[in-house]
Amino acid sequence: MVVNIFVLTATGRLEKYKSKIMKAGKESIKIMKKKALKEFKSKNYNHAEWFFGSNVKKIPKWTGYTIGFKLVGEYLKKHHDKKPSQLFAAKSEKFVE
């Protein structure tokens, strides 16, 4: 998420929370990102499932935050001219290229 990247850039620290998926590693993040992108424009998207977890859908707590952080980080690696502070009002589509 843009705010997490901004905080990291400004303070050198991440937010307190860390999701289980971030701790699980790159492969888990890759799997969940792929799953999330399938639902990206779905009318059945459920914010709570992605951000607070779902045992039924096997989505770990805070997965949405982790995926958002990764998507924004990947975008910034590709667009060196951009700063997190310039992206606060950007549409989510911008990060899913």
MOPAC internal coordinates of N, CA, C and O (Angstrom, degrees):
PM7 1SCF
backbone

  N    0.0000 0     0.00 0     0.00 0    0    0    0
  C    1.4270 1     0.00 0     0.00 0    1    0    0
  C    1.5235 1   107.44 1     0.00 0    2    1    0
  O    1.2310 1   121.69 1   -31.74 1    3    2    1
  N    1.3063 1   114.38 1   148.26 1    3    2    1
  C    1.4644 1   119.79 1  -176.24 1    5    3    2
  C    1.5204 1   110.86 1   -57.51 1    6    5    3
  O    1.2310 1   120.29 1   135.63 1    7    6    5
  N    1.3201 1   117.05 1   -44.37 1    7    6    5
  C    1.4639 1   119.52 1  -177.34 1    9    7    6
  C    1.5333 1   111.41 1   -62.20 1   10    9    7
  O    1.2310 1   119.91 1   141.69 1   11   10    9
  N    1.3363 1   117.77 1   -38.31 1   11   10    9
  C    1.4596 1   119.81 1   179.55 1   13   11   10
  C    1.5220 1   111.45 1   -67.43 1   14   13   11
  O    1.2310 1   120.31 1   140.71 1   15   14   13
  N    1.3272 1   117.01 1   -39.29 1   15   14   13
  C    1.4686 1   121.14 1   176.68 1   17   15   14
  C    1.5217 1   109.41 1   -64.82 1   18   17   15
  O    1.2310 1   120.36 1   138.16 1   19   18   17
  N    1.3434 1   116.91 1   -41.84 1   19   18   17
  C    1.4580 1   120.83 1   178.76 1   21   19   18
  C    1.5262 1   110.57 1   -61.43 1   22   21   19
  O    1.2310 1   120.30 1   133.38 1   23   22   21
  N    1.3316 1   117.03 1   -46.62 1   23   22   21
  C    1.4749 1   121.25 1   179.46 1   25   23   22
  C    1.5232 1   109.84 1   -60.83 1   26   25   23
  O    1.2310 1   120.19 1   135.66 1   27   26   25
  N    1.3172 1   117.25 1   -44.34 1   27   26   25
  C    1.4665 1   120.94 1   178.65 1   29   27   26
  C    1.5266 1   110.59 1   -60.41 1   30   29   27
  O    1.2310 1   120.59 1   135.68 1   31   30   29
  N    1.3328 1   116.48 1   -44.32 1   31   30   29
  C    1.4633 1   121.00 1  -179.76 1   33   31   30
  C    1.5324 1   111.22 1   -65.29 1   34   33   31
  O    1.2310 1   120.82 1   137.61 1   35   34   33
  N    1.3227 1   116.04 1   -42.39 1   35   34   33
  C    1.4632 1   120.53 1  -175.88 1   37   35   34
  C    1.5232 1   113.56 1   -76.23 1   38   37   35
  O    1.2310 1   120.46 1   144.03 1   39   38   37
  N    1.3385 1   116.72 1   -35.97 1   39   38   37
  C    1.4647 1   119.43 1  -172.64 1   41   39   38
  C    1.5290 1   114.34 1  -114.18 1   42   41   39
  O    1.2310 1   120.85 1   162.44 1   43   42   41
  N    1.3357 1   115.98 1   -17.56 1   43   42   41
  C    1.4578 1   119.42 1  -176.06 1   45   43   42
  C    1.5166 1   112.96 1    80.09 1   46   45   43
  O    1.2310 1   120.66 1  -172.31 1   47   46   45
  N    1.3501 1   116.35 1     7.69 1   47   46   45
  C    1.4738 1   121.10 1  -179.13 1   49   47   46
  C    1.5230 1   109.67 1  -127.34 1   50   49   47
  O    1.2310 1   121.38 1   -29.63 1   51   50   49
  N    1.3284 1   114.96 1   150.37 1   51   50   49
  C    1.4561 1   120.94 1   172.65 1   53   51   50
  C    1.5224 1   109.25 1   -89.78 1   54   53   51
  O    1.2310 1   121.04 1   -17.19 1   55   54   53
  N    1.3139 1   115.62 1   162.81 1   55   54   53
  C    1.4580 1   120.30 1   174.81 1   57   55   54
  C    1.5286 1   109.21 1   -57.35 1   58   57   55
  O    1.2310 1   119.92 1   -19.34 1   59   58   57
  N    1.3173 1   117.76 1   160.66 1   59   58   57
  C    1.4583 1   123.40 1  -178.03 1   61   59   58
  C    1.5252 1   112.75 1   -57.70 1   62   61   59
  O    1.2310 1   121.11 1   133.77 1   63   62   61
  N    1.3490 1   115.49 1   -46.23 1   63   62   61
  C    1.4542 1   117.14 1  -174.13 1   65   63   62
  C    1.5230 1   111.58 1   -70.44 1   66   65   63
  O    1.2310 1   121.46 1   -33.72 1   67   66   65
  N    1.3078 1   114.80 1   146.28 1   67   66   65
  C    1.4651 1   122.45 1   174.30 1   69   67   66
  C    1.5154 1   105.31 1  -135.93 1   70   69   67
  O    1.2310 1   120.67 1   -51.29 1   71   70   69
  N    1.2954 1   116.33 1   128.71 1   71   70   69
  C    1.4601 1   117.36 1  -178.46 1   73   71   70
  C    1.5131 1   110.96 1   -79.77 1   74   73   71
  O    1.2310 1   121.18 1   -21.67 1   75   74   73
  N    1.3168 1   115.35 1   158.33 1   75   74   73
  C    1.4591 1   121.12 1   177.23 1   77   75   74
  C    1.5163 1   109.95 1   -60.97 1   78   77   75
  O    1.2310 1   120.88 1   143.67 1   79   78   77
  N    1.3197 1   115.92 1   -36.33 1   79   78   77
  C    1.4655 1   119.54 1  -177.72 1   81   79   78
  C    1.5295 1   111.10 1   -67.27 1   82   81   79
  O    1.2310 1   119.29 1   143.56 1   83   82   81
  N    1.3397 1   118.96 1   -36.44 1   83   82   81
  C    1.4618 1   121.79 1   177.95 1   85   83   82
  C    1.5197 1   108.90 1   -63.65 1   86   85   83
  O    1.2310 1   120.52 1   139.38 1   87   86   85
  N    1.3079 1   116.62 1   -40.62 1   87   86   85
  C    1.4606 1   121.07 1   179.24 1   89   87   86
  C    1.5266 1   111.42 1   -70.40 1   90   89   87
  O    1.2310 1   120.53 1   152.59 1   91   90   89
  N    1.3426 1   116.59 1   -27.41 1   91   90   89
  C    1.4627 1   120.90 1  -177.98 1   93   91   90
  C    1.5271 1   112.11 1   -71.62 1   94   93   91
  O    1.2310 1   120.13 1   154.72 1   95   94   93
  N    1.3250 1   117.36 1   -25.28 1   95   94   93
  C    1.4473 1   119.78 1   174.59 1   97   95   94
  C    1.5166 1   115.68 1   113.44 1   98   97   95
  O    1.2310 1   121.81 1    -2.90 1   99   98   97
  N    1.3329 1   114.14 1   177.10 1   99   98   97
  C    1.4593 1   122.73 1  -173.54 1  101   99   98
  C    1.5243 1   113.61 1   -58.81 1  102  101   99
  O    1.2310 1   120.00 1   138.78 1  103  102  101
  N    1.3212 1   117.60 1   -41.22 1  103  102  101
  C    1.4657 1   120.09 1  -176.90 1  105  103  102
  C    1.5277 1   111.17 1   -65.02 1  106  105  103
  O    1.2310 1   120.35 1   139.05 1  107  106  105
  N    1.3222 1   116.94 1   -40.95 1  107  106  105
  C    1.4682 1   120.45 1   177.89 1  109  107  106
  C    1.5188 1   110.93 1   -64.72 1  110  109  107
  O    1.2310 1   120.77 1   139.13 1  111  110  109
  N    1.3180 1   116.12 1   -40.87 1  111  110  109
  C    1.4640 1   120.30 1   178.57 1  113  111  110
  C    1.5290 1   109.68 1   -63.87 1  114  113  111
  O    1.2310 1   120.51 1   137.09 1  115  114  113
  N    1.3130 1   116.62 1   -42.91 1  115  114  113
  C    1.4636 1   121.50 1   179.66 1  117  115  114
  C    1.5353 1   110.69 1   -60.10 1  118  117  115
  O    1.2310 1   120.13 1   135.92 1  119  118  117
  N    1.3150 1   117.35 1   -44.08 1  119  118  117
  C    1.4623 1   122.26 1   179.67 1  121  119  118
  C    1.5316 1   110.58 1   -63.63 1  122  121  119
  O    1.2310 1   120.52 1   132.80 1  123  122  121
  N    1.3276 1   116.61 1   -47.20 1  123  122  121
  C    1.4629 1   120.06 1  -178.44 1  125  123  122
  C    1.5297 1   111.41 1   -69.32 1  126  125  123
  O    1.2310 1   120.09 1   146.03 1  127  126  125
  N    1.3231 1   117.43 1   -33.97 1  127  126  125
  C    1.4651 1   120.61 1   177.59 1  129  127  126
  C    1.5285 1   109.55 1   -63.66 1  130  129  127
  O    1.2310 1   120.50 1   136.63 1  131  130  129
  N    1.3078 1   116.64 1   -43.37 1  131  130  129
  C    1.4642 1   121.03 1   178.66 1  133  131  130
  C    1.5334 1   110.11 1   -61.47 1  134  133  131
  O    1.2310 1   120.86 1   136.83 1  135  134  133
  N    1.3191 1   115.96 1   -43.17 1  135  134  133
  C    1.4622 1   121.25 1   178.13 1  137  135  134
  C    1.5314 1   110.79 1   -63.00 1  138  137  135
  O    1.2310 1   120.63 1   137.80 1  139  138  137
  N    1.3117 1   116.39 1   -42.20 1  139  138  137
  C    1.4696 1   121.36 1  -179.53 1  141  139  138
  C    1.5277 1   111.76 1   -66.09 1  142  141  139
  O    1.2310 1   120.47 1   139.37 1  143  142  141
  N    1.3258 1   116.70 1   -40.63 1  143  142  141
  C    1.4616 1   119.88 1  -178.24 1  145  143  142
  C    1.5271 1   111.84 1   -65.02 1  146  145  143
  O    1.2310 1   120.36 1   153.22 1  147  146  145
  N    1.3231 1   116.93 1   -26.78 1  147  146  145
  C    1.4721 1   120.60 1   175.57 1  149  147  146
  C    1.5303 1   110.52 1   -66.39 1  150  149  147
  O    1.2310 1   120.63 1   149.62 1  151  150  149
  N    1.3214 1   116.40 1   -30.38 1  151  150  149
  C    1.4631 1   121.66 1  -178.71 1  153  151  150
  C    1.5275 1   112.98 1   -97.66 1  154  153  151
  O    1.2310 1   120.54 1  -177.75 1  155  154  153
  N    1.3281 1   116.57 1     2.25 1  155  154  153
  C    1.4629 1   121.36 1  -171.46 1  157  155  154
  C    1.5288 1   113.14 1   -51.49 1  158  157  155
  O    1.2310 1   119.42 1   134.23 1  159  158  157
  N    1.3137 1   118.72 1   -45.77 1  159  158  157
  C    1.4654 1   120.98 1  -178.38 1  161  159  158
  C    1.5250 1   112.39 1  -109.23 1  162  161  159
  O    1.2310 1   120.51 1  -164.05 1  163  162  161
  N    1.3073 1   116.62 1    15.95 1  163  162  161
  C    1.4582 1   121.36 1  -178.18 1  165  163  162
  C    1.5247 1   111.66 1   -69.83 1  166  165  163
  O    1.2310 1   120.88 1   -39.29 1  167  166  165
  N    1.3237 1   115.92 1   140.71 1  167  166  165
  C    1.4604 1   120.62 1   175.04 1  169  167  166
  C    1.5280 1   110.16 1   -75.02 1  170  169  167
  O    1.2310 1   120.70 1   166.59 1  171  170  169
  N    1.3444 1   116.27 1   -13.41 1  171  170  169
  C    1.4592 1   121.30 1  -179.92 1  173  171  170
  C    1.5225 1   112.50 1   -96.07 1  174  173  171
  O    1.2310 1   120.29 1  -169.91 1  175  174  173
  N    1.3334 1   117.04 1    10.09 1  175  174  173
  C    1.4712 1   121.67 1   179.26 1  177  175  174
  C    1.5210 1   109.72 1   -55.63 1  178  177  175
  O    1.2310 1   120.85 1   -44.69 1  179  178  177
  N    1.3096 1   115.98 1   135.31 1  179  178  177
  C    1.4528 1   121.52 1  -179.60 1  181  179  178
  C    1.5307 1   108.24 1  -122.90 1  182  181  179
  O    1.2310 1   121.07 1   -76.11 1  183  182  181
  N    1.3102 1   115.57 1   103.89 1  183  182  181
  C    1.4680 1   121.86 1  -176.88 1  185  183  182
  C    1.5301 1   111.77 1   -54.89 1  186  185  183
  O    1.2310 1   120.49 1   134.23 1  187  186  185
  N    1.3015 1   116.67 1   -45.77 1  187  186  185
  C    1.4630 1   120.52 1  -176.81 1  189  187  186
  C    1.5293 1   111.88 1   -60.00 1  190  189  187
  O    1.2310 1   120.30 1   140.51 1  191  190  189
  N    1.3368 1   117.03 1   -39.49 1  191  190  189
  C    1.4695 1   119.67 1   179.36 1  193  191  190
  C    1.5208 1   111.39 1   -60.89 1  194  193  191
  O    1.2310 1   120.40 1   137.44 1  195  194  193
  N    1.3150 1   116.84 1   -42.56 1  195  194  193
  C    1.4669 1   120.87 1  -175.93 1  197  195  194
  C    1.5214 1   113.49 1   -78.86 1  198  197  195
  O    1.2310 1   120.17 1   149.81 1  199  198  197
  N    1.3087 1   117.28 1   -30.19 1  199  198  197
  C    1.4648 1   119.14 1  -176.63 1  201  199  198
  C    1.5364 1   113.57 1  -100.31 1  202  201  199
  O    1.2310 1   120.32 1   155.11 1  203  202  201
  N    1.3196 1   116.99 1   -24.89 1  203  202  201
  C    1.4626 1   119.63 1  -178.14 1  205  203  202
  C    1.5252 1   112.72 1  -118.68 1  206  205  203
  O    1.2310 1   120.57 1  -179.96 1  207  206  205
  N    1.3289 1   116.51 1     0.04 1  207  206  205
  C    1.4524 1   121.79 1   174.83 1  209  207  206
  C    1.5163 1   114.55 1    92.32 1  210  209  207
  O    1.2310 1   121.66 1   -22.68 1  211  210  209
  N    1.3153 1   114.43 1   157.32 1  211  210  209
  C    1.4601 1   121.42 1   177.41 1  213  211  210
  C    1.5234 1   108.94 1  -148.90 1  214  213  211
  O    1.2310 1   121.01 1   -62.91 1  215  214  213
  N    1.3171 1   115.68 1   117.09 1  215  214  213
  C    1.4642 1   119.53 1   175.85 1  217  215  214
  C    1.5222 1   110.79 1   -66.94 1  218  217  215
  O    1.2310 1   120.44 1   141.98 1  219  218  217
  N    1.3268 1   116.76 1   -38.02 1  219  218  217
  C    1.4611 1   121.66 1  -178.58 1  221  219  218
  C    1.5231 1   111.08 1   -62.40 1  222  221  219
  O    1.2310 1   120.39 1   133.96 1  223  222  221
  N    1.3426 1   116.85 1   -46.04 1  223  222  221
  C    1.4738 1   121.01 1  -178.99 1  225  223  222
  C    1.5256 1   112.79 1   -91.26 1  226  225  223
  O    1.2310 1   120.82 1  -177.96 1  227  226  225
  N    1.3147 1   116.04 1     2.04 1  227  226  225
  C    1.4712 1   122.01 1  -179.83 1  229  227  226
  C    1.5319 1   111.89 1    56.05 1  230  229  227
  O    1.2310 1   121.45 1  -131.08 1  231  230  229
  N    1.3184 1   114.83 1    48.92 1  231  230  229
  C    1.4627 1   121.97 1   176.74 1  233  231  230
  C    1.5311 1   106.84 1  -110.78 1  234  233  231
  O    1.2310 1   119.99 1   -66.76 1  235  234  233
  N    1.3259 1   117.62 1   113.24 1  235  234  233
  C    1.4762 1   120.12 1   179.88 1  237  235  234
  C    1.5353 1   112.34 1   -63.50 1  238  237  235
  O    1.2310 1   121.18 1   -27.42 1  239  238  237
  N    1.3027 1   115.35 1   152.58 1  239  238  237
  C    1.4634 1   122.61 1   177.65 1  241  239  238
  C    1.5310 1   109.84 1   -53.91 1  242  241  239
  O    1.2310 1   120.82 1   -42.78 1  243  242  241
  N    1.3153 1   116.03 1   137.22 1  243  242  241
  C    1.4650 1   125.49 1   176.31 1  245  243  242
  C    1.5274 1   114.84 1    69.52 1  246  245  243
  O    1.2310 1   120.20 1  -163.28 1  247  246  245
  N    1.3231 1   117.23 1    16.72 1  247  246  245
  C    1.4617 1   120.16 1   178.79 1  249  247  246
  C    1.5244 1   111.38 1   -59.07 1  250  249  247
  O    1.2310 1   120.02 1   139.41 1  251  250  249
  N    1.3223 1   117.57 1   -40.59 1  251  250  249
  C    1.4716 1   120.64 1   179.75 1  253  251  250
  C    1.5177 1   112.00 1   -59.33 1  254  253  251
  O    1.2310 1   120.49 1   139.53 1  255  254  253
  N    1.3282 1   116.66 1   -40.47 1  255  254  253
  C    1.4621 1   120.23 1   177.59 1  257  255  254
  C    1.5327 1   110.94 1   -64.27 1  258  257  255
  O    1.2310 1   121.00 1   137.12 1  259  258  257
  N    1.3279 1   115.69 1   -42.88 1  259  258  257
  C    1.4614 1   120.42 1  -179.28 1  261  259  258
  C    1.5185 1   111.25 1   -63.47 1  262  261  259
  O    1.2310 1   120.64 1   132.88 1  263  262  261
  N    1.3330 1   116.38 1   -47.12 1  263  262  261
  C    1.4672 1   120.39 1  -179.56 1  265  263  262
  C    1.5246 1   110.19 1   -63.97 1  266  265  263
  O    1.2310 1   120.42 1   136.70 1  267  266  265
  N    1.3212 1   116.80 1   -43.30 1  267  266  265
  C    1.4722 1   120.07 1   178.08 1  269  267  266
  C    1.5160 1   111.85 1   -60.11 1  270  269  267
  O    1.2310 1   120.55 1   136.55 1  271  270  269
  N    1.3155 1   116.55 1   -43.45 1  271  270  269
  C    1.4653 1   121.61 1   178.18 1  273  271  270
  C    1.5236 1   110.24 1   -59.68 1  274  273  271
  O    1.2310 1   120.76 1   135.39 1  275  274  273
  N    1.3391 1   116.15 1   -44.61 1  275  274  273
  C    1.4726 1   120.84 1  -179.77 1  277  275  274
  C    1.5210 1   111.40 1   -66.25 1  278  277  275
  O    1.2310 1   119.70 1   136.38 1  279  278  277
  N    1.3384 1   118.18 1   -43.62 1  279  278  277
  C    1.4682 1   121.39 1  -179.48 1  281  279  278
  C    1.5257 1   111.60 1   -62.19 1  282  281  279
  O    1.2310 1   120.62 1   136.39 1  283  282  281
  N    1.3228 1   116.42 1   -43.61 1  283  282  281
  C    1.4685 1   119.92 1   178.98 1  285  283  282
  C    1.5242 1   110.05 1   -66.64 1  286  285  283
  O    1.2310 1   120.06 1   138.29 1  287  286  285
  N    1.3213 1   117.49 1   -41.71 1  287  286  285
  C    1.4648 1   120.96 1   177.52 1  289  287  286
  C    1.5186 1   112.44 1   -60.58 1  290  289  287
  O    1.2310 1   120.69 1   137.41 1  291  290  289
  N    1.3438 1   116.28 1   -42.59 1  291  290  289
  C    1.4739 1   120.78 1   177.98 1  293  291  290
  C    1.5247 1   110.65 1   -64.25 1  294  293  291
  O    1.2310 1   120.56 1   139.45 1  295  294  293
  N    1.3264 1   116.53 1   -40.55 1  295  294  293
  C    1.4683 1   120.88 1   178.38 1  297  295  294
  C    1.5287 1   110.37 1   -61.22 1  298  297  295
  O    1.2310 1   120.55 1   133.80 1  299  298  297
  N    1.3225 1   116.55 1   -46.20 1  299  298  297
  C    1.4619 1   120.61 1  -178.40 1  301  299  298
  C    1.5325 1   112.22 1   -65.46 1  302  301  299
  O    1.2310 1   119.96 1   148.38 1  303  302  301
  N    1.3236 1   117.69 1   -31.62 1  303  302  301
  C    1.4684 1   120.49 1   176.36 1  305  303  302
  C    1.5241 1   111.32 1   -66.11 1  306  305  303
  O    1.2310 1   120.54 1   146.73 1  307  306  305
  N    1.3191 1   116.57 1   -33.27 1  307  306  305
  C    1.4694 1   121.93 1  -179.47 1  309  307  306
  C    1.5283 1   112.27 1   -84.14 1  310  309  307
  O    1.2310 1   120.48 1   156.17 1  311  310  309
  N    1.3249 1   116.69 1   -23.83 1  311  310  309
  C    1.4688 1   121.94 1  -175.75 1  313  311  310
  C    1.5342 1   109.21 1  -121.87 1  314  313  311
  O    1.2310 1   121.37 1  -102.53 1  315  314  313
  N    1.3043 1   114.99 1    77.47 1  315  314  313
  C    1.4732 1   121.52 1  -175.77 1  317  315  314
  C    1.5275 1   113.54 1   -61.57 1  318  317  315
  O    1.2310 1   120.61 1   159.49 1  319  318  317
  N    1.3248 1   116.44 1   -20.51 1  319  318  317
  C    1.4602 1   120.19 1  -178.82 1  321  319  318
  C    1.5268 1   112.83 1   -80.54 1  322  321  319
  O    1.2310 1   120.18 1   171.63 1  323  322  321
  N    1.3149 1   117.27 1    -8.37 1  323  322  321
  C    1.4665 1   121.43 1  -178.17 1  325  323  322
  C    1.5246 1   111.26 1   -98.07 1  326  325  323
  O    1.2310 1   121.61 1   -30.21 1  327  326  325
  N    1.3292 1   114.52 1   149.79 1  327  326  325
  C    1.4611 1   121.67 1   175.84 1  329  327  326
  C    1.5292 1   108.11 1  -120.36 1  330  329  327
  O    1.2310 1   119.84 1   -29.60 1  331  330  329
  N    1.3179 1   117.90 1   150.40 1  331  330  329
  C    1.4679 1   119.44 1   179.15 1  333  331  330
  C    1.5319 1   112.80 1   -53.71 1  334  333  331
  O    1.2310 1   120.48 1   142.86 1  335  334  333
  N    1.3108 1   116.68 1   -37.14 1  335  334  333
  C    1.4661 1   120.23 1  -178.59 1  337  335  334
  C    1.5229 1   112.71 1   -65.50 1  338  337  335
  O    1.2310 1   119.79 1   162.94 1  339  338  337
  N    1.3308 1   118.01 1   -17.06 1  339  338  337
  C    1.4628 1   121.47 1   178.91 1  341  339  338
  C    1.5284 1   111.83 1   -88.66 1  342  341  339
  O    1.2310 1   119.94 1   172.13 1  343  342  341
  N    1.3126 1   117.71 1    -7.87 1  343  342  341
  C    1.4582 1   121.46 1  -171.63 1  345  343  342
  C    1.5262 1   114.83 1  -107.98 1  346  345  343
  O    1.2310 1   119.98 1  -173.66 1  347  346  345
  N    1.3248 1   117.65 1     6.34 1  347  346  345
  C    1.4634 1   119.19 1  -172.85 1  349  347  346
  C    1.5230 1   113.83 1   -60.77 1  350  349  347
  O    1.2310 1   119.37 1   152.50 1  351  350  349
  N    1.3296 1   118.81 1   -27.50 1  351  350  349
  C    1.4674 1   121.26 1  -178.92 1  353  351  350
  C    1.5379 1   112.44 1  -106.15 1  354  353  351
  O    1.2310 1   120.47 1  -170.39 1  355  354  353
  N    1.3205 1   116.71 1     9.61 1  355  354  353
  C    1.4697 1   120.32 1  -177.90 1  357  355  354
  C    1.5282 1   111.12 1   -67.95 1  358  357  355
  O    1.2310 1   121.13 1   -36.34 1  359  358  357
  N    1.3152 1   115.45 1   143.66 1  359  358  357
  C    1.4730 1   121.71 1   175.80 1  361  359  358
  C    1.5306 1   108.73 1   -71.75 1  362  361  359
  O    1.2310 1   120.61 1   -31.70 1  363  362  361
  N    1.3165 1   116.44 1   148.30 1  363  362  361
  C    1.4545 1   121.10 1  -178.24 1  365  363  362
  C    1.5268 1   112.63 1   -59.76 1  366  365  363
  O    1.2310 1   119.74 1   149.95 1  367  366  365
  N    1.3176 1   118.11 1   -30.05 1  367  366  365
  C    1.4638 1   121.78 1   179.04 1  369  367  366
  C    1.5239 1   112.04 1   -58.11 1  370  369  367
  O    1.2310 1   120.17 1   150.91 1  371  370  369
  N    1.2847 1   117.28 1   -29.09 1  371  370  369
  C    1.4630 1   122.52 1  -179.81 1  373  371  370
  C    1.5352 1   111.73 1   -58.89 1  374  373  371
  O    1.2310 1   120.62 1   149.27 1  375  374  373
  N    1.3336 1   116.43 1   -30.73 1  375  374  373
  C    1.4539 1   120.82 1  -175.46 1  377  375  374
  C    1.5320 1   113.76 1   -94.81 1  378  377  375
  O    1.2310 1   121.06 1   175.56 1  379  378  377
  N    1.3068 1   115.58 1    -4.44 1  379  378  377
  C    1.4696 1   120.95 1  -179.85 1  381  379  378
  C    1.5273 1   107.56 1  -114.27 1  382  381  379
  O    1.2310 1   121.52 1  -101.06 1  383  382  381
  N    1.3164 1   114.70 1    78.94 1  383  382  381
  C    1.4681 1   119.63 1  -176.89 1  385  383  382
  C    1.5080 1   110.72 1   -97.29 1  386  385  383
  O    1.2310 1   120.10 1   180.00 1  387  386  385

